[in-house]
Amino acid sequence: MIGFFIFLFGLIIGSFLNAALYRLEVGGSLVKERSRCPLCGHILKWYELLPVLSFLIQKRKCRSCGGKISFQYPLVELLTGFLFLSTFLYIWAGLSFQGIIDVVYIFTVLSFIILIFVFDLKHYIIPNIAVYSLITISFFYSLYFYSFSEILFYILAAFLASGFFLLLYVVSSGKWIGMGDVKYGVFMGFFLGWPKILIGLFIAYIVGALVGVMLMAFEKKNIKSEIPFGPFLIVGTLTAYFFGMDILSWYLNLAY
Ligand SMILES: [Zn+2]
């Protein structure tokens, strides 16, 4: 039952993330301005703002102008719902101060991650506000909950990831990787720590290479085309977060 409410909560946050993405794209205040149809400017009523449902009931169309609503809206809502639910089931250890803080922390992190994922995919830019928020939140979380020697390993992981990206950035004069990825590396380290950061980077590069080869095979992109790296870093981050230790022990068993 609680799982259902967490999923529902994720859908609502997803709908809010769509609004935030729209504001990042066109400007204006997120809190003061009403949600509008991006095509005709018609102010949406409450029943046109129901996550996923309104999209299905209205058959992808704006009730005012009949224009097509982007699939981004229900997809982001569903993605947020599923990610919230699966992380909740993964970390929930019962009602306690630490338990509640952990859930709030991970839901906040996921929200910013989803924002970056979609924005980078569409515009090839990682928004500063999102990545700075992630760095700040993950840094203070580590500071509060980890011992001094543990924190050192988190800082090491942050330096490793961002330092590696910065090197790629400098060597390629920003062609292979963007400054946003370098900043994201700092968060990735603080969030995953050592040695999960290695798994995260490894997965990001493997998935990135596979998708790159597939896009070239289908001739959607050539070798010179730009592909945003942020979404792959995020896939790496989440895979390492959930399965990092399993992957590591599987690999070590294989190696020895
Ligand atoms: Zn419209």
Boltz pocket constraint, residues with backbone or C-beta under 6 A from the ligand:
constraints:
  - pocket:
      binder: B
      contacts: [[A, 37], [A, 38], [A, 39], [A, 40], [A, 41], [A, 42], [A, 62], [A, 63], [A, 64], [A, 65], [A, 66], [A, 67]]
      max_distance: 6.0
